[in-house]
Amino acid sequence: MTQADLENRHHHRCPVKLPVRLATIDPDRDTATGELHFLEVDGSSLNLSRGGTFVSTASGPPPGRRVLVEVHLPNDQTVQALGRVAWKTTRVLRSRPTGSSDVQGIGIEFLGGRPDQLCQLERYLARRAELRG
């Protein structure tokens, strides 16, 4: 991701580490068997905003793929959204928000979701911002 990409973000990113599950919406065909399957990936969000999230994972769908995103918030709340893999890095990046060792992963742009779920996400992010403020 370039500096211009960072400057063009419309939503403030909140550094958080939350469990995330991704599932592709469109099936892939197994090259060995020819059978259709959906890719499911578990990872951790290292930052989150109303516009998307960075998911730390060694695997995942390539850029352009549509995914169902489940972000597991504290207090057993789950937010589901439709997303698109905006970018993927296979090189190792330093994770500043969590102070963890090197990470790799994918950037997810949120495309939509149920209004009540997106409001729940916005309330969570607002509470986090108040605590940091």
C-alpha positions in Angstrom: 0.0 0.0 0.0 1.4 3.4 -1.0 1.5 6.6 1.0 -1.2 8.0 -1.5 -3.4 5.0 -0.6 -3.1 5.8 3.1 -3.9 9.5 2.5 -7.0 8.6 0.4 -8.7 6.6 3.2 -12.1 8.0 4.1 -12.4 6.3 7.5 -10.1 6.5 10.5 -8.5 3.1 11.3 -8.6 1.8 14.9 -5.8 -0.4 16.0 -7.4 -3.6 17.4 -6.8 -7.3 17.4 -10.0 -9.1 16.9 -10.8 -12.6 15.5 -12.0 -12.5 11.9 -13.4 -15.2 9.6 -13.5 -14.8 5.9 -15.4 -16.9 3.4 -15.4 -16.4 -0.4 -18.8 -15.8 -2.0 -17.9 -17.3 -5.3 -16.7 -20.9 -5.4 -13.2 -22.0 -6.6 -12.6 -25.2 -8.6 -10.1 -27.6 -7.1 -7.4 -28.1 -9.8 -6.9 -31.8 -8.8 -10.5 -33.0 -8.4 -12.5 -30.4 -10.4 -14.9 -30.0 -7.4 -16.2 -26.6 -6.4 -15.4 -25.3 -2.9 -15.5 -22.1 -0.9 -12.3 -20.8 0.8 -12.7 -20.1 4.5 -9.9 -18.3 6.4 -9.5 -17.5 10.1 -7.3 -14.6 11.0 -7.0 -11.5 13.2 -7.9 -8.0 12.4 -5.0 -5.7 13.2 -6.9 -2.5 12.4 -10.6 -1.8 11.7 -12.7 1.0 10.4 -16.2 1.5 9.0 -14.6 1.2 5.5 -12.6 -2.0 6.0 -10.0 -4.0 7.9 -6.5 -5.5 7.6 -6.6 -9.2 8.4 -3.3 -10.9 9.4 -3.3 -14.3 7.7 -0.8 -16.4 5.8 -3.4 -17.4 3.3 -6.5 -15.9 1.8 -8.2 -15.1 -1.4 -6.5 -12.9 -4.0 -7.3 -9.2 -4.6 -10.7 -8.6 -6.3 -12.4 -11.6 -4.7 -15.7 -10.9 -2.8 -15.9 -12.3 0.7 -18.2 -12.5 3.6 -16.5 -11.0 6.6 -17.3 -11.9 10.2 -15.6 -9.7 12.8 -16.0 -11.0 16.4 -16.3 -8.0 18.7 -15.9 -8.2 22.5 -19.0 -9.3 24.5 -19.9 -12.0 22.0 -21.0 -9.5 19.3 -20.4 -10.5 15.7 -20.6 -8.1 12.7 -21.0 -9.5 9.3 -20.3 -7.5 6.1 -19.8 -8.0 2.4 -16.3 -7.2 1.4 -13.7 -7.2 -1.3 -10.1 -8.1 -1.0 -8.5 -4.8 -2.0 -4.9 -5.9 -1.6 -2.8 -8.8 -0.4 0.8 -8.8 0.9 2.9 -11.9 0.9 5.9 -9.9 2.1 6.4 -9.6 5.8 5.2 -6.3 7.4 5.9 -5.0 10.9 2.7 -4.7 12.9 2.8 -1.4 14.8 -0.7 -1.5 16.4 -0.2 -4.7 18.2 3.5 -4.7 18.8 3.6 -8.2 17.5 6.3 -9.7 15.3 6.2 -9.6 11.5 2.8 -10.2 9.8 1.4 -10.7 6.4 -2.2 -10.5 5.3 -5.0 -8.9 3.2 -6.7 -5.6 3.2 -10.5 -5.9 3.0 -12.8 -3.1 1.8 -16.3 -3.3 3.2 -18.9 -3.0 0.4 -22.0 -3.3 2.6 -24.0 -5.2 5.1 -27.1 -5.1 7.2 -27.7 -1.6 8.5 -28.0 -2.7 12.1 -24.7 -4.6 11.9 -22.9 -1.7 10.4 -24.3 0.6 13.1 -23.1 -1.9 15.7 -19.6 -1.6 14.2 -19.8 2.2 14.2 -20.8 2.2 17.9 -17.9 -0.1 18.8 -15.4 2.1 16.9 -16.9 5.3 18.5 -16.5 3.7 22.0 -12.9 2.8 21.2 -12.2 6.3 20.0 -13.6 7.8 23.2 -11.4 5.5 25.3 -8.3 6.5 23.3 -9.3 10.2 23.2 
